[in-house]
Every structure is written in structure tokens, then in C-alpha cells.
Amino acid sequence: MVTSVPRLVIAAPSSGSGKTTVAAGLMAAFTARGLAVSPHKVGPDYIDPGYHALATGRAGRNLDAYLCGTELIAPLFAHGARGCDLAVVEGVMGLYDGAAGQGDLASTAQVAKLLRAPVVLVVDASSQSRSVAALVHGFASWDPGVRVAGVILNKVGSDRHEEMLREALDASGVPVLGVLRRAPQVDTPSRHLGLVPVAERRADAVDAVRAMAEQVRQGCDLDALFALARGAGELTDAAWNATEAVVSSPPPSLSPAPRGPRVVALAGGPAFTFSYTEHAELLTAAGADVVTFDPLRDEQLPEGTGGLVIGGGFPEVYAPELSANEPLRKAVAGLASGGAPVAAECAGLLYLSRELDGQPMCGVLDVTARMDERLTLGYRDAVAVSDSVLAAAGTRMRGHEFHRTVVEPGAGAAPAWGVRAPRPRVEGFVQQGVHASYLHTHWASVPGVARRFVERCLTS
């Protein structure tokens, strides 16, 4: 199978340069032209894909070479971009920044090479003029395998400022494909873990994405950008397929019962916005009926729930409201006490705790959780310490931690994971059918976890 979807990678010299504004603006502007645009994000970020989905009407998908392995980047891309006219890939951090101490692994540059895609560099030009040429030249020449094919100048102050920047870049050989002026209306609010998710500010987010699209439409050469995207190299990797991934995963340890609950409840709503699209696809491929519910508003789990998945998000922001929904807290506790499989990551771990910042939670785990000033952030190599509904002991996975909370104790009598960095430790909890941990994982890398989880739902 050959994938020839036109595609662009939107990168920058550093975080804060305006990648999300430009990427979401391009997605929305091309969508407004009638194109089917496939949105992608390099790295483990859950929040930016929400804005991408708003811009395109399609699920935002992550491309993380650390979590999933380099061999899955092109297949996952082809899966998401199937049938589209254009794909826009937003980078992470600076163009060449990736997993610490591991070269270009998980960097935007590596993903661009794996996708054979041209790179458009977004430069915050607010505090420079002629120096922009040296900066662009350095990024364009650093790695011959990365094709920096254009520049979009962001936060340009005036016509004179633009003139100086263009003059400096004339000799660089990298064309200017857009110039964006400072525009407060495209700014998106941030807090302790980055941008505020779309689900928490839907109307304002719609307005912001609309403003991004208009700014990009006025300031960028969309025809030149699309022509550049059409010049991307062909990919020969077969598109990832959830059903094939599940079927080819290791055989289950139990024989599924012919009858039993098949509904897997997936936490959503403003408090639980962190979930990779492929997780629901894998659960569905494994035989589950995935039903999303909102722990802020729904007082009961979906009818027939036989398993529960609670991903990441911001329960610390909504602790009073989550606590006030006592009927649902009791329903979750009852499901867990009955032995049904429950997979909880980060925010899900907090929700299962006895209390969060003094507010009663579900009480499934005998732990307390609280906000903390220290940010815990980074990729992790993990090994399953205990047999659980997700994995047999000894299963290796890669994950990512990103939180400003702590739970006490940090691990149960049967820990979920052992991790090597930044220091050797065990963390998380396995008890009855519960697997709860701070570690965010991408199940496409080990699709057998979805098969195992659904198998336990069918036999519980």
C-alpha cells in the first residue's frame, strides 16, 4: 500500500513560538476550503489534538516515536490520514528536541523524516530582525535528512519589521510562506499543565480557532503551502488497523465466556479529556461496546458496564463537583469491589483515591491525593510488576508522566509498574480488577492490553 496524502510538519525553534496557532489555523483554513484535513500531533500531548479536532471535525491523533516505536509512526499516520486531502502535523517543543539523552528519538525532526514530510518552521520574530536568517539557516542545515522547506514568521510588529525580516531571509534559501502579526484574540489560556482543554471552554475555543483560521488565511500563502505538502514523499507502510493489531496480539490467558457484559465505560467530559483515540478503537476491535460518560454530570455508569477506563485530565480542577456526584462515586466503587476490570491513568488514579485535596473521591484505593508545587514530567521505561487486567507481570511498556499531584502512598502492596528513571522505583496499584497508575501509555504499542482487558470484561 502506498500513502501519498499531501502533508506538512509544523515545527519551531522552541516551545512558545506559535506552533499550535499556526497548525490549528492551517487546519481550519484548509478545512474551510472544503478539504478533508487529517490532524496530528508529535509527542504525548493530549490537549493540542482537541484544538485540532475542533479545527477539522476529525479526531486529533498523536505520533509519538517513544511511546509507540518508530516502526508505528508511518502506519498510525496512514491510518489517521486515510481518505484525506491533506495532513497537518504539529510538532513538539523545538524541532530537534526529543527524549532526553536519546538523540533525535521522539523529536519532530525524527517524525518528519519517518513521514518523508517537508517542515515549515514557525519563528517568533518579535525580538529579532536580521538574526532570523542565522537562526533559520542553522535549523535548515543541522540535519540533512530534515527538509526545512519554508518559514512562517509569527508576532511580526509592523510593515517595517516584516521588510527587515524578509530582506534577511532572502539569502537563506528558505522561502517565507507566511507572516502573522500579533493577535491577542488567537491566544488560548494556560494553567499548571499547559493550555486549557477545548472541553472546558468550548465556545471560547471555537472563537479562538476561528480567529486562528482567519489570521492564517490572511497572512499565509495557502496555495504555496498546499503545493509544498503535495511534494511529500510516498510512504509504503501499511496503515495501522486496530482489528489486525488485536488479532495478532498474544493470545488471551482466559477463554472468553460466550455471554457477559461487553460495555466498557470510558470517562470523558471536562474533567477527563486525556485519551488517545486508538484506545477506544482497540477496545472496540477486541469486542467491547465503548460508551463515554461524564463523571461530572452522569449519576450512573452506562447500562451494562462490565469494565471501566478512566484516563487523564484535570480532576484537581473539578474536585468539588466530582465529590458532589456521590451516586456515581458509589457506582464506581461498587463496580470495582465486584471485581470488574478498571484501568485508571493519572487523573483516573486520583478519582479512585479516598480523597483529593480533602474532597471525598471514590474510595476504591486507600490513598490520599493532593496538588503539589513540583512538576513530574518525562518519558518512562516501565515493566509490569504484578499480574493485572492490563498486562501479565514482566510486560514491558513505555509511558509518560505529566502531573503536579502526589498520592500517598505512591504504590500498593501489588504495584502496577517498576520504572528505571529518573530513579528506580515502583508505583501504582493493582488490586482485584483495578490497575491504577500515574503512567500514561499508548496501547497501540502493546495492543494485547486491550484484548486482555476486554477478555476480563467478558468473563467477570
C-alpha positions as a Python dict, from the first residue, in 0.01 Angstrom:
ca = {
    (1, 'M'): (0, 0, 0),
    (2, 'V'): (131, 344, -93),
    (3, 'T'): (32, 651, 106),
    (4, 'S'): (68, 976, -83),
    (5, 'V'): (-150, 1208, 124),
    (6, 'P'): (-11, 1563, 96),
    (7, 'R'): (138, 1657, 432),
    (8, 'L'): (323, 1925, 624),
    (9, 'V'): (503, 1924, 956),
    (10, 'I'): (470, 2249, 1151),
    (11, 'A'): (776, 2293, 1372),
    (12, 'A'): (954, 2570, 1561),
    (13, 'P'): (1292, 2651, 1715),
    (14, 'S'): (1141, 2626, 2064),
    (15, 'S'): (819, 2596, 2260),
    (16, 'G'): (609, 2910, 2272),
    (17, 'S'): (681, 3012, 1913),
    (18, 'G'): (322, 2970, 1795),
    (19, 'K'): (308, 2616, 1653),
    (20, 'T'): (-42, 2548, 1782),
    (21, 'T'): (-177, 2876, 1648),
    (22, 'V'): (-31, 2812, 1304),
    (23, 'A'): (-114, 2439, 1290),
    (24, 'A'): (-473, 2478, 1408),
    (25, 'G'): (-515, 2784, 1189),
    (26, 'L'): (-392, 2597, 882),
    (27, 'M'): (-614, 2300, 961),
    (28, 'A'): (-919, 2522, 995),
    (29, 'A'): (-835, 2737, 691),
    (30, 'F'): (-788, 2438, 463),
    (31, 'T'): (-1100, 2272, 604),
    (32, 'A'): (-1292, 2589, 520),
    (33, 'R'): (-1172, 2545, 161),
    (34, 'G'): (-1353, 2212, 151),
    (35, 'L'): (-1053, 1985, 207),
    (36, 'A'): (-1062, 1683, 436),
    (37, 'V'): (-774, 1761, 672),
    (38, 'S'): (-615, 1498, 895),
    (39, 'P'): (-476, 1647, 1220),
    (40, 'H'): (-175, 1503, 1401),
    (41, 'K'): (45, 1598, 1696),
    (42, 'V'): (401, 1483, 1765),
    (43, 'G'): (456, 1363, 2120),
    (44, 'P'): (233, 1262, 2411),
    (45, 'D'): (31, 1586, 2432),
    (46, 'Y'): (-344, 1536, 2479),
    (47, 'I'): (-456, 1899, 2474),
    (48, 'D'): (-346, 2030, 2133),
    (49, 'P'): (-529, 1747, 1949),
    (50, 'G'): (-853, 1880, 2100),
    (51, 'Y'): (-800, 2210, 1919),
    (52, 'H'): (-703, 2019, 1604),
    (53, 'A'): (-1027, 1822, 1620),
    (54, 'L'): (-1221, 2144, 1658),
    (55, 'A'): (-1046, 2287, 1352),
    (56, 'T'): (-1103, 1985, 1127),
    (57, 'G'): (-1401, 1790, 1258),
    (58, 'R'): (-1180, 1481, 1276),
    (59, 'A'): (-1013, 1308, 1571),
    (60, 'G'): (-674, 1453, 1657),
    (61, 'R'): (-411, 1179, 1665),
    (62, 'N'): (-69, 1160, 1828),
    (63, 'L'): (252, 1040, 1668),
    (64, 'D'): (494, 951, 1948),
    (65, 'A'): (802, 755, 1847),
    (66, 'Y'): (897, 690, 2210),
    (67, 'L'): (562, 556, 2327),
    (68, 'C'): (479, 363, 2010),
    (69, 'G'): (815, 292, 1849),
    (70, 'T'): (947, 436, 1525),
    (71, 'E'): (802, 145, 1327),
    (72, 'L'): (445, 253, 1407),
    (73, 'I'): (471, 623, 1314),
    (74, 'A'): (402, 587, 942),
    (75, 'P'): (130, 319, 990),
    (76, 'L'): (-51, 526, 1255),
    (77, 'F'): (-24, 831, 1031),
    (78, 'A'): (-163, 643, 733),
    (79, 'H'): (-450, 513, 947),
    (80, 'G'): (-549, 862, 1059),
    (81, 'A'): (-497, 1024, 718),
    (82, 'R'): (-682, 761, 515),
    (83, 'G'): (-914, 929, 264),
    (84, 'C'): (-794, 1282, 343),
    (85, 'D'): (-680, 1554, 107),
    (86, 'L'): (-415, 1696, 339),
    (87, 'A'): (-247, 1613, 671),
    (88, 'V'): (-102, 1874, 905),
    (89, 'V'): (134, 1752, 1177),
    (90, 'E'): (207, 1985, 1467),
    (91, 'G'): (549, 1931, 1620),
    (92, 'V'): (656, 1925, 1984),
    (93, 'M'): (897, 2162, 2163),
    (94, 'G'): (1184, 2267, 1935),
    (95, 'L'): (1235, 2090, 1603),
    (96, 'Y'): (1526, 1877, 1726),
    (97, 'D'): (1412, 1826, 2088),
    (98, 'G'): (1310, 1475, 2186),
    (99, 'A'): (1352, 1216, 2458),
    (100, 'A'): (1627, 1335, 2693),
    (101, 'G'): (1965, 1179, 2624),
    (102, 'Q'): (1843, 968, 2331),
    (103, 'G'): (1942, 1167, 2026),
    (104, 'D'): (1655, 1261, 1798),
    (105, 'L'): (1420, 992, 1934),
    (106, 'A'): (1062, 1126, 1957),
    (107, 'S'): (1159, 1463, 1815),
    (108, 'T'): (965, 1647, 1548),
    (109, 'A'): (1268, 1609, 1321),
    (110, 'Q'): (1260, 1231, 1355),
    (111, 'V'): (886, 1213, 1283),
    (112, 'A'): (929, 1440, 979),
    (113, 'K'): (1194, 1203, 843),
    (114, 'L'): (981, 896, 912),
    (115, 'L'): (691, 1060, 727),
    (116, 'R'): (910, 1196, 446),
    (117, 'A'): (736, 1529, 504),
    (118, 'P'): (853, 1886, 445),
    (119, 'V'): (889, 2106, 752),
    (120, 'V'): (757, 2458, 789),
    (121, 'L'): (939, 2645, 1065),
    (122, 'V'): (733, 2886, 1276),
    (123, 'V'): (963, 3157, 1410),
    (124, 'D'): (872, 3402, 1685),
    (125, 'A'): (1021, 3713, 1528),
    (126, 'S'): (907, 3956, 1795),
    (127, 'S'): (1257, 4034, 1925),
    (128, 'Q'): (1480, 3999, 1620),
    (129, 'S'): (1539, 4118, 1268),
    (130, 'R'): (1849, 4017, 1070),
    (131, 'S'): (1936, 3741, 1318),
    (132, 'V'): (1636, 3546, 1193),
    (133, 'A'): (1841, 3441, 888),
    (134, 'A'): (2113, 3284, 1103),
    (135, 'L'): (1854, 3103, 1311),
    (136, 'V'): (1670, 2962, 1008),
    (137, 'H'): (1996, 2869, 835),
    (138, 'G'): (2109, 2678, 1142),
    (139, 'F'): (1787, 2479, 1170),
    (140, 'A'): (1775, 2411, 796),
    (141, 'S'): (2133, 2283, 778),
    (142, 'W'): (2163, 2094, 1108),
    (143, 'D'): (2029, 1760, 978),
    (144, 'P'): (2046, 1698, 600),
    (145, 'G'): (1765, 1443, 638),
    (146, 'V'): (1522, 1713, 754),
    (147, 'R'): (1381, 1931, 478),
    (148, 'V'): (1303, 2275, 620),
    (149, 'A'): (1112, 2400, 319),
    (150, 'G'): (953, 2721, 441),
    (151, 'V'): (920, 2972, 722),
    (152, 'I'): (618, 3137, 880),
    (153, 'L'): (712, 3448, 1074),
    (154, 'N'): (499, 3495, 1384),
    (155, 'K'): (439, 3801, 1605),
    (156, 'V'): (570, 4048, 1349),
    (157, 'G'): (532, 4401, 1479),
    (158, 'S'): (498, 4626, 1172),
    (159, 'D'): (540, 4658, 797),
    (160, 'R'): (896, 4780, 852),
    (161, 'H'): (972, 4486, 1078),
    (162, 'E'): (838, 4246, 813),
    (163, 'E'): (1050, 4415, 547),
    (164, 'M'): (1367, 4368, 752),
    (165, 'L'): (1289, 4004, 822),
    (166, 'R'): (1216, 3923, 459),
    (167, 'E'): (1531, 4101, 346),
    (168, 'A'): (1742, 3900, 589),
    (169, 'L'): (1584, 3573, 481),
    (170, 'D'): (1627, 3634, 107),
    (171, 'A'): (1978, 3489, 122),
    (172, 'S'): (1883, 3186, 333),
    (173, 'G'): (1724, 2990, 52),
    (174, 'V'): (1422, 2915, 270),
    (175, 'P'): (1110, 3094, 143),
    (176, 'V'): (879, 3295, 366),
    (177, 'L'): (536, 3132, 335),
    (178, 'G'): (354, 3346, 587),
    (179, 'V'): (372, 3649, 812),
    (180, 'L'): (147, 3676, 1116),
    (181, 'R'): (106, 3988, 1324),
    (182, 'R'): (50, 3993, 1697),
    (183, 'A'): (-314, 3897, 1759),
    (184, 'P'): (-437, 3859, 2119),
    (185, 'Q'): (-768, 3708, 2002),
    (186, 'V'): (-593, 3386, 1899),
    (187, 'D'): (-433, 3333, 2239),
    (188, 'T'): (-552, 3037, 2442),
    (189, 'P'): (-541, 3040, 2823),
    (190, 'S'): (-296, 2819, 3010),
    (191, 'R'): (-262, 2683, 3361),
    (192, 'H'): (-43, 2435, 3554),
    (193, 'L'): (-21, 2169, 3279),
    (194, 'G'): (-45, 2381, 2964),
    (195, 'L'): (-339, 2500, 2755),
    (196, 'V'): (-691, 2474, 2893),
    (197, 'P'): (-859, 2186, 2703),
    (198, 'V'): (-1132, 2251, 2448),
    (199, 'A'): (-1389, 2061, 2654),
    (200, 'E'): (-1358, 2319, 2933),
    (201, 'R'): (-1404, 2628, 2715),
    (202, 'R'): (-1596, 2508, 2413),
    (203, 'A'): (-1748, 2837, 2296),
    (204, 'D'): (-1431, 3038, 2355),
    (205, 'A'): (-1224, 2767, 2190),
    (206, 'V'): (-1447, 2778, 1880),
    (207, 'D'): (-1393, 3154, 1861),
    (208, 'A'): (-1017, 3116, 1910),
    (209, 'V'): (-984, 2855, 1634),
    (210, 'R'): (-1195, 3071, 1404),
    (211, 'A'): (-960, 3363, 1473),
    (212, 'M'): (-656, 3141, 1409),
    (213, 'A'): (-800, 3036, 1075),
    (214, 'E'): (-866, 3395, 971),
    (215, 'Q'): (-520, 3508, 1077),
    (216, 'V'): (-359, 3225, 882),
    (217, 'R'): (-582, 3281, 580),
    (218, 'Q'): (-481, 3647, 566),
    (219, 'G'): (-113, 3602, 650),
    (220, 'C'): (-9, 3277, 481),
    (221, 'D'): (23, 3165, 120),
    (222, 'L'): (-214, 2868, 139),
    (223, 'D'): (-162, 2774, -225),
    (224, 'A'): (216, 2758, -178),
    (225, 'L'): (177, 2559, 141),
    (226, 'F'): (-53, 2307, -25),
    (227, 'A'): (188, 2275, -319),
    (228, 'L'): (466, 2208, -70),
    (229, 'A'): (256, 1943, 102),
    (230, 'R'): (192, 1770, -231),
    (231, 'G'): (567, 1728, -272),
    (232, 'A'): (596, 1495, 29),
    (233, 'G'): (748, 1155, -45),
    (234, 'E'): (538, 842, -76),
    (235, 'L'): (507, 607, 220),
    (236, 'T'): (492, 233, 160),
    (237, 'D'): (395, 129, 513),
    (238, 'A'): (56, -38, 551),
    (239, 'A'): (-194, 164, 751),
    (240, 'W'): (-235, 57, 1112),
    (241, 'N'): (-551, -142, 1172),
    (242, 'A'): (-695, -193, 1520),
    (243, 'T'): (-857, -526, 1437),
    (244, 'E'): (-540, -667, 1285),
    (245, 'A'): (-339, -538, 1582),
    (246, 'V'): (-570, -708, 1832),
    (247, 'V'): (-588, -1034, 1638),
    (248, 'S'): (-210, -1053, 1609),
    (249, 'S'): (-154, -971, 1978),
    (250, 'P'): (-56, -1251, 2220),
    (251, 'P'): (-345, -1493, 2289),
    (252, 'P'): (-555, -1422, 2598),
    (253, 'S'): (-490, -1613, 2917),
    (254, 'L'): (-858, -1697, 2964),
    (255, 'S'): (-1121, -1828, 2727),
    (256, 'P'): (-1386, -1558, 2678),
    (257, 'A'): (-1728, -1656, 2804),
    (258, 'P'): (-1998, -1664, 2537),
    (259, 'R'): (-2213, -1426, 2741),
    (260, 'G'): (-2147, -1141, 2977),
    (261, 'P'): (-2121, -764, 2991),
    (262, 'R'): (-1936, -614, 2698),
    (263, 'V'): (-1984, -245, 2767),
    (264, 'V'): (-1664, -60, 2852),
    (265, 'A'): (-1738, 278, 3009),
    (266, 'L'): (-1488, 546, 2908),
    (267, 'A'): (-1464, 855, 3129),
    (268, 'G'): (-1493, 1184, 2940),
    (269, 'G'): (-1624, 1535, 2989),
    (270, 'P'): (-1427, 1839, 3105),
    (271, 'A'): (-1252, 1659, 3393),
    (272, 'F'): (-1122, 1364, 3187),
    (273, 'T'): (-1008, 1484, 2846),
    (274, 'F'): (-686, 1282, 2809),
    (275, 'S'): (-738, 975, 2593),
    (276, 'Y'): (-575, 851, 2275),
    (277, 'T'): (-827, 777, 2001),
    (278, 'E'): (-663, 443, 1930),
    (279, 'H'): (-753, 313, 2279),
    (280, 'A'): (-1125, 319, 2203),
    (281, 'E'): (-1058, 170, 1859),
    (282, 'L'): (-860, -116, 2011),
    (283, 'L'): (-1125, -185, 2276),
    (284, 'T'): (-1390, -192, 2003),
    (285, 'A'): (-1178, -424, 1790),
    (286, 'A'): (-1140, -653, 2090),
    (287, 'G'): (-1518, -687, 2116),
    (288, 'A'): (-1624, -409, 2350),
    (289, 'D'): (-1903, -158, 2314),
    (290, 'V'): (-1729, 163, 2424),
    (291, 'V'): (-1964, 416, 2582),
    (292, 'T'): (-1841, 755, 2701),
    (293, 'F'): (-1980, 910, 3018),
    (294, 'D'): (-1916, 1231, 3211),
    (295, 'P'): (-1830, 1188, 3582),
    (296, 'L'): (-1924, 1550, 3643),
    (297, 'R'): (-2284, 1505, 3529),
    (298, 'D'): (-2382, 1139, 3496),
    (299, 'E'): (-2502, 985, 3821),
    (300, 'Q'): (-2476, 626, 3695),
    (301, 'L'): (-2238, 428, 3480),
    (302, 'P'): (-2365, 334, 3132),
    (303, 'E'): (-2612, 46, 3137),
    (304, 'G'): (-2444, -293, 3129),
    (305, 'T'): (-2097, -160, 3218),
    (306, 'G'): (-1857, -452, 3255),
    (307, 'G'): (-1532, -255, 3254),
    (308, 'L'): (-1419, 99, 3320),
    (309, 'V'): (-1140, 308, 3167),
    (310, 'I'): (-1054, 641, 3329),
    (311, 'G'): (-780, 833, 3152),
    (312, 'G'): (-608, 1158, 3235),
    (313, 'G'): (-737, 1507, 3277),
    (314, 'F'): (-790, 1763, 3549),
    (315, 'P'): (-987, 1619, 3842),
    (316, 'E'): (-796, 1857, 4071),
    (317, 'V'): (-975, 2146, 3898),
    (318, 'Y'): (-1314, 1983, 3943),
    (319, 'A'): (-1266, 1808, 4278),
    (320, 'P'): (-1570, 1968, 4445),
    (321, 'E'): (-1801, 1881, 4156),
    (322, 'L'): (-1668, 1525, 4127),
    (323, 'S'): (-1706, 1480, 4500),
    (324, 'A'): (-2061, 1616, 4493),
    (325, 'N'): (-2164, 1344, 4245),
    (326, 'E'): (-2194, 1085, 4520),
    (327, 'P'): (-2419, 842, 4326),
    (328, 'L'): (-2155, 796, 4058),
    (329, 'R'): (-1873, 765, 4310),
    (330, 'K'): (-2065, 484, 4478),
    (331, 'A'): (-2135, 319, 4141),
    (332, 'V'): (-1764, 321, 4054),
    (333, 'A'): (-1673, 182, 4395),
    (334, 'G'): (-1936, -90, 4359),
    (335, 'L'): (-1812, -189, 4013),
    (336, 'A'): (-1455, -214, 4138),
    (337, 'S'): (-1546, -409, 4452),
    (338, 'G'): (-1726, -660, 4233),
    (339, 'G'): (-1401, -738, 4054),
    (340, 'A'): (-1479, -573, 3721),
    (341, 'P'): (-1171, -452, 3531),
    (342, 'V'): (-1084, -86, 3589),
    (343, 'A'): (-792, 83, 3414),
    (344, 'A'): (-702, 426, 3551),
    (345, 'E'): (-424, 660, 3440),
    (346, 'C'): (-314, 970, 3630),
    (347, 'A'): (-642, 1161, 3672),
    (348, 'G'): (-815, 826, 3695),
    (349, 'L'): (-583, 730, 3980),
    (350, 'L'): (-681, 1050, 4165),
    (351, 'Y'): (-1051, 982, 4109),
    (352, 'L'): (-1019, 633, 4258),
    (353, 'S'): (-844, 768, 4569),
    (354, 'R'): (-1002, 811, 4909),
    (355, 'E'): (-979, 1189, 4881),
    (356, 'L'): (-832, 1459, 4658),
    (357, 'D'): (-731, 1785, 4824),
    (358, 'G'): (-963, 1698, 5112),
    (359, 'Q'): (-1260, 1620, 4885),
    (360, 'P'): (-1403, 1265, 4904),
    (361, 'M'): (-1348, 1064, 4588),
    (362, 'C'): (-1448, 706, 4501),
    (363, 'G'): (-1250, 537, 4778),
    (364, 'V'): (-1155, 242, 4561),
    (365, 'L'): (-791, 286, 4666),
    (366, 'D'): (-683, 360, 5021),
    (367, 'V'): (-472, 659, 4922),
    (368, 'T'): (-493, 1035, 4954),
    (369, 'A'): (-411, 1270, 4669),
    (370, 'R'): (-317, 1636, 4670),
    (371, 'M'): (-181, 1911, 4449),
    (372, 'D'): (194, 1965, 4463),
    (373, 'E'): (419, 2251, 4351),
    (374, 'R'): (663, 2017, 4178),
    (375, 'L'): (602, 1915, 3818),
    (376, 'T'): (666, 1548, 3744),
    (377, 'L'): (737, 1517, 3374),
    (378, 'G'): (911, 1275, 3144),
    (379, 'Y'): (915, 953, 2947),
    (380, 'R'): (943, 629, 3139),
    (381, 'D'): (1051, 273, 3057),
    (382, 'A'): (823, 51, 3263),
    (383, 'V'): (776, -316, 3340),
    (384, 'A'): (459, -463, 3489),
    (385, 'V'): (537, -576, 3843),
    (386, 'S'): (207, -755, 3913),
    (387, 'D'): (-36, -953, 3702),
    (388, 'S'): (-330, -727, 3622),
    (389, 'V'): (-627, -682, 3392),
    (390, 'L'): (-397, -497, 3153),
    (391, 'A'): (-78, -697, 3150),
    (392, 'A'): (99, -1003, 3281),
    (393, 'A'): (389, -942, 3517),
    (394, 'G'): (702, -880, 3315),
    (395, 'T'): (525, -700, 3029),
    (396, 'R'): (731, -403, 2914),
    (397, 'M'): (575, -77, 2805),
    (398, 'R'): (682, 279, 2760),
    (399, 'G'): (491, 561, 2920),
    (400, 'H'): (486, 927, 3008),
    (401, 'E'): (429, 1111, 3335),
    (402, 'F'): (290, 1465, 3348),
    (403, 'H'): (134, 1587, 3673),
    (404, 'R'): (154, 1828, 3965),
    (405, 'T'): (-11, 1598, 4216),
    (406, 'V'): (109, 1328, 4453),
    (407, 'V'): (-63, 1026, 4603),
    (408, 'E'): (31, 879, 4940),
    (409, 'P'): (135, 604, 4944),
    (410, 'G'): (277, 603, 4594),
    (411, 'A'): (243, 229, 4543),
    (412, 'G'): (30, -53, 4676),
    (413, 'A'): (119, -396, 4811),
    (414, 'A'): (97, -510, 4448),
    (415, 'P'): (247, -221, 4246),
    (416, 'A'): (149, -159, 3886),
    (417, 'W'): (484, -68, 3733),
    (418, 'G'): (853, -66, 3801),
    (419, 'V'): (1033, 226, 3637),
    (420, 'R'): (1404, 291, 3598),
    (421, 'A'): (1423, 668, 3560),
    (422, 'P'): (1471, 924, 3695),
    (423, 'R'): (1533, 674, 3978),
    (424, 'P'): (1444, 306, 4018),
    (425, 'R'): (1109, 273, 4192),
    (426, 'V'): (772, 101, 4185),
    (427, 'E'): (447, 291, 4150),
    (428, 'G'): (76, 242, 4107),
    (429, 'F'): (-175, -10, 4233),
    (430, 'V'): (-311, -350, 4132),
    (431, 'Q'): (-595, -484, 4344),
    (432, 'Q'): (-874, -714, 4233),
    (433, 'G'): (-958, -590, 3883),
    (434, 'V'): (-809, -243, 3930),
    (435, 'H'): (-495, -120, 3755),
    (436, 'A'): (-422, 241, 3856),
    (437, 'S'): (-107, 439, 3788),
    (438, 'Y'): (32, 781, 3705),
    (439, 'L'): (179, 641, 3384),
    (440, 'H'): (14, 739, 3055),
    (441, 'T'): (60, 464, 2795),
    (442, 'H'): (-27, 426, 2429),
    (443, 'W'): (-192, 90, 2375),
    (444, 'A'): (-108, 75, 2006),
    (445, 'S'): (244, -23, 2114),
    (446, 'V'): (114, -331, 2302),
    (447, 'P'): (-238, -396, 2166),
    (448, 'G'): (-267, -711, 2374),
    (449, 'V'): (-358, -494, 2675),
    (450, 'A'): (-690, -406, 2510),
    (451, 'R'): (-759, -770, 2428),
    (452, 'R'): (-673, -875, 2782),
    (453, 'F'): (-888, -602, 2934),
    (454, 'V'): (-1195, -686, 2725),
    (455, 'E'): (-1142, -1056, 2789),
    (456, 'R'): (-1170, -986, 3162),
    (457, 'C'): (-1485, -783, 3100),
    (458, 'L'): (-1643, -1076, 2922),
    (459, 'T'): (-1560, -1322, 3197),
    (460, 'S'): (-1617, -1105, 3503),
}
